[in-house]
Amino acid sequence: GKGNEYVALSQKNVQRGNKKMVTIKEIAKECNVSVATVSNILNHKPGASDETRRIVMAKIKELNYKPNTVARNLKTKNTRTIGVIVEDMTIFSIPDIVDGITEHCEENNYQILLINLRLFKKYNDFYYHRDDYYDRVEQEIDKLIARQVEGVIYVAAHERVMKCIPEKLPVPAVMAYGYTQNKNIPSIVVNDEDGAHQIVKHLVDNGHRKIGIITGKPDSIHTQERLLGMQRAFYENQILYNPESVYYGDWTRQSGYNGTDQLLEQGVTAICCMNDLMAGGVYDRMEERGMLPGKEVSVTGYDNRELSGYYKPPLTTISLPLHDIGYTASEVIMRMVEEKELKEPDGIYRVGCHMLERSSVRNLKENS
């Protein structure tokens, strides 16, 4: 019956194992050295002569020995592995953040275990306002801890406040592209206020003083921080902030299209959009009205989505430091693993953006 089948299978696995799995003991025996010597050579520790090292390494290659990292890690309690949980790999911001984490891990001889929750695929962006997936996050963290990761990085798709990382974990945790409001679980976020300040300052430097704004969703932290940066640039340049010249969009191309007429009626010389998609909607509406973006009215975006460089004219925008957010998150988690002091006592790391100047902004000073 089933029991015999199982025994047969086990024996088969053992035989297959014998063919493949060579142990340190066998290598030591073949080379006529101690197990400790082989172990030291494998772990790049001093003590063996060059000749012994050469003989052992040759034998390891010949017998195709592969170290059993699981067993070794249990012994040393040092797996050099970071668990990375991402909300959804299909969201534009996430691959670059993961790339930054991976680059820093590679440089420090760490590996990552990646888990994709696929939240956007399942719930669209409605899940931003839900917390019923928190249990799932906790389960995945438990699985990672069972696999001996030394730290966990949670990568959000959109900056918001989240309480999805349990407070009392046996390993350190970091949130990339989101806020935990817990200084023991650091948050690595975009310095959105600075990015928005840069782009409005660029418009002012080009002679614009009547500037319309199309925002993202009002309850988004990105919207709030970007609006603060824009208002600060107005204030510094003695420009009155006019709420009439602000259209509340929702990040979609359609909302950029819908806001255009209201702002043009205000007589603005520039429309500052909080993302590149909405700027595309502004381009659509201006084209219908027979106007040329960047000639009659300047337009700016934010995020530097790939498509923004293909707009006609190419869009002046802000590049999000997604790769740097991942890289910083990995730096911070490693400091925590090594129990070093953290640089930001409040637990919030803001990563700077840079502006990409293209031809969608007209210089009004040239004509005056």
N, C-alpha and C positions, 0 to 999 in steps of 0.2 A: 504494500500500500504506500501511502504517502511518506511514512517514516523511512522506508527503504530508499525511496527516491531521494529523499533529503540526504541520507547518508552517502548515497552514490554521488550526489552533487558535491557534498562537502569534500569527499575524497578527490573528486575531479579538481576542485579548487585548490586543494593542497598540492596535488601533482602539478597543476599549472603554476602554483606559487613556487614550488621547488625549482621549476625550470627558470623562473625569473628572479625571485627575491633572494638576493645574495645578502648575507649578514656581515657586519663588521668583524665578527668572530672568524668567519671563513677567510676574509681578506687577511686578517692578522696571521692566521695559520699558514696560508699560502706564502706570505712574505716572511714568515718566521720572526714576527715582531709581536709586541703586546697589543691588546685591544686599545689600551690607553694611547699608545703611539699612533695608531690609525685614527682614533678619535681626534687627537690633537692636530694631526695633519689635515683632516677634514674641516676642522674649525679654525684653521690658519693660526694655530698656536705654536709658539717656538718649542724647541726641545729636540726635534729630530734632525739628523744630518741631511744635507742636500741629496745625498745618494739614497738614503732610506726614503725620503720624500718622493724621489723620482720613481723608485721601485713600487712604492705603495700606489702612487697615482696611476702608474701604468697598469697595475693589477686591477684597480678600480675601473679603469676604462675597459680593460679586456673582459672583465666579468659583468660589465654593465651595471655596476652597483648604483642604486639610487637611495639617498638617505631617507629614512622615514621621519619626515618633518613632524608629523603628529606626535610620535613617541618622543622625539627630541624636545619638542616644545613643551610637552607635559613635564618633562624633566626640568627644563630651564625656565618655564613659565614665561617665555618670551617668544611670541609667535611672529612679531614684526608684521602684523596684519591689522588693517583698519577696516571696520565695517562701514559701508556707505549705503544709506537708504535714500532713494530718490522718489519723488512723488510721481513723476511720469517722464520717461525718456523722450517722449514725442514733443514736449514743450520746448520752444526754441532756446530758452535760457539754460536748460539743464546740461546738455552735452559739453558745453564750454566749461561749466563749473566742474564737472566730473574730470574733464581733461586737466584742469589746474590741480585738482587733488592728486590725480595720477602722476602728473609731472613731479610734484614735490615728493610723493611717496617713492617714485623711481630713484630720485636723487639721494634718498635716504635709505634705500634698500628695504623699503616696506612694500607690501602688496595690499590690494584692496579686495574685499568681498562685496559685490554690488547687488543690491536688491531693488527692483523696480516695482513700486506699488501700483502703477497704472491707474492712478486716481482720475486723471483727466479723461482717459479713454472710457472709464466707467461712468463718471458723473458730470463730465464737462466742468466748467469752473464753479458750479454750484457748491462743490465740496469746500471751497474757500471759507464758506460760512458754516460748515458743519463740523462736528467733532466726533461723529460716530465711527470714523476710521481710526481714532486714537488707539482703540484696542488692538487693531491690526498692527499698528506701528509697534506697540508694546510687545506683541508676539514675535515680530521680526527681530526686535532688539534682543529678546530672550534667545532666539535661535542663533544670532550672531555671537552672543556671549557664550553660549554652549559651544560654539566653534572657536572659542578662545581669542576673539579679537581683543586688541588692547585699547581700542577706543571706537566711538561711533560718530559718524558725521551724518546729519540729516539734511538733505538738500530739498528746499521748497521750490515750487514753480513760480511763486509770486509772493512778494514780501507782505507778510501780515504777522500778527501776534499769534503764536501757537503754544499750546501747553501739551503737546503730544509726546514730549520726551519725559519719561518718569524721573522724578527728582533723585531718588536714592538708587543709583545704578552702581554696580561694582567697578565699572570702568568710566573714564571721562567721556563726555559727549559735547558736541558743538553743533550749532544750527547754521547752515549756510543759506543766505538769501531769505532770512526770516528772523523774527524777534521772539526770544523765549521769555523776556522780562524776568530772567533769573541769572544773576551774575555768575553763578556756578556752572551754568551752561551757556558759554559765550555765543553771541550772535554776530555773524559776519555779513554786513549789508553794504549796499551801494550808497555812496555819499550823494544821494539824489538832489539834496538842496544845493550842493556845490555845482553839480552838472547843470541844473536849471539856471543857476546864477550866471554861469559861464555863457550860456546861449543868449540870455537876455542882454548881458553886457556886450556881447558881440553885435547884437542888433543896434544897441545904443551907440556903440563905437562907429557903426555905419550910418549914423544920423537918424535912426528911427526913434520916435517918441510916442507915437500912437500905435501901441502894440496890443493886438487881440490875443486871447489865450483860449485854446480848446483843451480842456482837462480830460483826465481819465475818470473812472468811476469815483464819485465823491468820497466813498468810504475806504478807498485804497490808500495805504500808507505812501505808496509811490506818488499819488496825486497830491497828498497833503504836503509831503516834503518838497516836491517840485514847485508847488505853489509858493511855499515859504521862500525858496531860492529866488523865484521870479520877483516876488514882492520886495525882497531885500535889494535886488538890483534896481528896481524902480526907485526905492527909497534913497539909495546911494546917489542916484542920478537926478534927484528932485523931480521925478515923474509921479503924478498923482495916480494912485491905483484906482481904476474905475471898474466896479463890479459889473457894469453893463457890458464891458468889453471882455467878459469871461463867459464862455459857453461850456456847460458841463456835459462832456461826452461820456463814452463808456468803453474806450479803447478800440472800437470797431471803425472800419473805413467809412461806414454809413454815417456814424455820428460826426465825423470830420466834415463830410459832405453837408449834413444837416446844419452844422454850426456856421458854415461859411457866409451865407447871406446876412445873418444877424450882425456878424463882425464887419463885413464890407459896408453895411449901412451906417456903422459907427465911424466910417472914414479911416479905418486903420491902414497903416502903410506896411504892417507886417503881421502875420499870423503865426503864433508860437504854439505848436502842437505838442502834447505830452507823449506822443509816440509816432512812429513813422507811418503806421497804417492810417491813422486819422489824417496825417498830412497828405496821404494819397487821396483821401476823400476830398480834401480841400482842392487838390489839383484837378480832380474830376469836375467839381462844381465850377471852378474858375474857367476851365476849358469850355464848359457849356455856355458860360457867360462871355466867351470870346476874349478872355484875359490870359495873359502869360504869367505864370508864377515866376518870381525872381526878376521880372521886368516891371510890371505895374505894382504888384504887391509881393513882398518877400514872404517866404514860408520856411519854417524850421520844424524839425522832428525831434525824436529822442529814441534811443535804443540801438541805432545803427543796425536795423534788420538788413539782411542781404539785399532785399529789393530796393532799399533807399538809394543805392548807388546807380540803379537802373532807371530811376524816375527821370523825366525830362522836364526841366533840368535836374541833374543829380542834387539830392537833398542835403543841406547842411544839418547835421544832427549830432547827437551825443553818443559816444560809444560806451556801452556798459562794460564795466571791468569784470565780466563773468569769470574769465580764466583766473584773474587775480583773486577773486572771491574764493574760488576753490583752492587756490594755492595757499592763501592766507588761512583758510579753515584747516588745511592739513598742517601748516606750521603751528597753529594754536593747539591742535589736538596733540601734536608731538611734544610740545612744551608741557602739556598737562600729563601726558604719559610719563615724561621724564621728571615730573613734579617740579618744574621750574616755575619761577614767578611769571605771572601774565602781565602784559604791557598795559592793558586797559582794565583798570580796577572795576569799572562799572559793567564790564563784560560785553561792551558793544564796540566792534571794530568797523569803522566806516572806510570803505575802499573808494579812492578817487576815480572820476571818469575823465575822459578827454574828448574835446570837440573835434569834429571833422568838418572842415570848412569846404563847402562845395559851392555850386553857382546858383543856389536858390535865394541868396540874399543880395539885394542891390545896395550899393553904397550911395546914399542920398547926398552925401557931402560933396561928391564929385561935381554935382550940377549946381551947387549953391555958390 
